Amino acid sequence: MSRSFAAVSFALLCAVSLAIEPLHAAEPGIVNLTGLPVYPYLSSAFMDGVERTDTLGRWCRHFSAQTSYSLEAVEEWYRQTWRGASETDLTHDSAYSGFTQLSGIKLGIGVDYVALYKTSAGASTSIDLFRCSARR
């Protein structure tokens, strides 16, 4: 193998490795205006540009993300991070009733909450963060 072929092969391998590396929540491209903790290994993330009302009339900021890590790993990370949070099964939440193969949990502290779920067995793990305020 020639030296130039080896160098090109190594450069290509490095580029591919960087392309598939998950986003880290602390990276500059991740914008989370909720102030709530974000799972550190994300494959994509989006911050809603405006506050919206939830089903109880509270105004909420919403951050959503996806990760290739298992639902169980993400749930455990949030259980450790949000110690003392209330926990409910998302299959009993009307906001997520449109998903037939839904599995996941909702953790809440006060009026703020995080929903962690998968919409099917092969889907990536979804993370929804909601920072809410009292009704206006």
Backbone torsions as a table, in degrees:
resi	resn	phi	psi	omega
1	MET	NA	131.9	-178.6
2	SER	-74.7	159.2	-179.5
3	ARG	-64.7	-39.7	-179.7
4	SER	-69.2	-36.8	177.5
5	PHE	-64.9	-41.0	178.6
6	ALA	-64.2	-40.7	179.6
7	ALA	-65.8	-43.5	178.7
8	VAL	-65.0	-42.1	178.8
9	SER	-61.3	-43.7	179.3
10	PHE	-64.3	-43.6	179.5
11	ALA	-62.4	-41.7	178.6
12	LEU	-65.1	-42.5	178.0
13	LEU	-61.1	-42.8	178.7
14	CYS	-64.4	-42.2	180.0
15	ALA	-63.2	-43.2	178.8
16	VAL	-65.4	-40.9	178.6
17	SER	-61.3	-41.5	178.3
18	LEU	-67.9	-35.5	-177.9
19	ALA	-67.4	-31.5	-177.9
20	ILE	-99.7	-0.3	177.6
21	GLU	-67.2	131.0	179.8
22	PRO	-66.3	153.8	175.3
23	LEU	-69.8	143.0	174.3
24	HIS	-101.1	138.1	-174.3
25	ALA	-57.3	-25.5	-178.6
26	ALA	-85.1	-2.9	-178.5
27	GLU	-67.3	150.4	-177.7
28	PRO	-58.1	-28.6	-178.5
29	GLY	-75.6	-12.4	-179.3
30	ILE	-91.1	115.0	-179.9
31	VAL	-109.6	114.1	178.8
32	ASN	-126.5	98.6	-177.9
33	LEU	-87.6	2.5	179.1
34	THR	-75.9	-27.3	-174.9
35	GLY	79.1	-0.8	179.2
36	LEU	-85.4	153.7	-178.0
37	PRO	-65.1	140.3	-178.5
38	VAL	-114.2	133.3	176.2
39	TYR	-53.1	134.2	-170.2
40	PRO	-73.4	-13.5	-175.2
41	TYR	-122.3	93.0	-176.0
42	LEU	-110.1	148.6	173.1
43	SER	-99.6	-23.6	173.5
44	SER	-158.1	158.9	179.8
45	ALA	-155.0	151.5	179.8
46	PHE	-149.1	133.0	176.1
47	MET	-108.2	121.1	175.5
48	ASP	-58.0	140.2	-178.0
49	GLY	-79.7	-15.8	-178.5
50	VAL	-134.2	154.7	173.7
51	GLU	-76.6	148.3	178.5
52	ARG	-131.5	158.4	176.3
53	THR	-87.1	144.5	175.1
54	ASP	-92.2	-173.9	-176.5
55	THR	-66.6	-17.3	178.9
56	LEU	-97.9	5.7	177.8
57	GLY	84.0	8.4	177.8
58	ARG	-85.0	147.2	175.8
59	TRP	-85.4	129.8	-175.2
60	CYS	-132.4	142.5	167.1
61	ARG	-91.6	139.1	-174.8
62	HIS	-125.4	127.1	174.4
63	PHE	-119.3	128.7	178.0
64	SER	-122.7	148.3	-178.1
65	ALA	-150.9	163.3	176.6
66	GLN	-128.5	149.2	174.4
67	THR	-143.4	152.4	176.9
68	SER	-85.6	-6.8	178.4
69	TYR	-71.8	155.2	-175.7
70	SER	-65.0	152.2	176.2
71	LEU	-57.2	-41.7	-179.1
72	GLU	-61.4	-40.7	179.2
73	ALA	-65.7	-41.8	-179.5
74	VAL	-68.7	-41.8	177.4
75	GLU	-59.6	-44.7	-179.6
76	GLU	-64.2	-40.5	178.6
77	TRP	-60.6	-45.5	-179.7
78	TYR	-70.4	-34.5	176.4
79	ARG	-62.0	-38.7	177.9
80	GLN	-71.9	-39.0	-177.3
81	THR	-74.5	-37.8	-178.6
82	TRP	-106.6	54.9	179.6
83	ARG	-58.1	136.9	179.4
84	GLY	87.1	0.0	179.5
85	ALA	-73.0	149.5	172.5
86	SER	-75.6	150.0	-177.5
87	GLU	-129.9	132.3	176.1
88	THR	-133.4	155.0	177.1
89	ASP	-77.7	125.5	-177.1
90	LEU	-65.3	-20.6	179.6
91	THR	-66.2	-13.9	178.0
92	HIS	-100.2	8.7	-177.6
93	ASP	-102.0	120.9	-176.6
94	SER	-62.5	-27.1	179.8
95	ALA	-65.8	-20.8	-177.7
96	TYR	-115.1	17.5	-174.8
97	SER	-71.2	-13.4	-179.4
98	GLY	-75.3	-8.3	-178.2
99	PHE	-98.8	120.1	-176.4
100	THR	-79.1	-28.5	-178.5
101	GLN	-110.4	30.5	-175.8
102	LEU	-67.6	138.1	168.3
103	SER	-141.5	141.3	179.6
104	GLY	155.0	-177.1	-177.5
105	ILE	-134.0	164.4	173.3
106	LYS	-125.2	127.6	177.3
107	LEU	-111.5	136.1	-178.9
108	GLY	-133.5	141.2	171.7
109	ILE	-132.3	113.6	-175.7
110	GLY	63.5	-127.9	179.0
111	VAL	-96.0	-1.8	179.4
112	ASP	-92.3	147.7	179.4
113	TYR	-154.3	161.2	177.0
114	VAL	-129.5	134.9	175.8
115	ALA	-111.7	128.8	-178.9
116	LEU	-123.0	121.8	-172.5
117	TYR	-160.3	166.1	170.8
118	LYS	-127.5	140.6	-179.2
119	THR	-94.8	-9.9	173.8
120	SER	-163.4	167.9	-176.1
121	ALA	-59.2	-37.4	-177.1
122	GLY	-92.1	-1.1	-176.7
123	ALA	-76.2	157.2	173.9
124	SER	-73.9	165.0	179.6
125	THR	-80.4	131.2	179.7
126	SER	-103.3	145.0	179.4
127	ILE	-130.1	122.3	175.3
128	ASP	-118.9	120.9	176.3
129	LEU	-106.0	134.6	179.1
130	PHE	-129.2	117.5	173.4
131	ARG	-104.6	114.4	-172.4
132	CYS	-116.8	157.8	175.2
133	SER	-123.9	167.6	178.9
134	ALA	-63.0	163.0	177.9
135	ARG	-58.7	145.6	179.6
136	ARG	-95.7	NA	NA
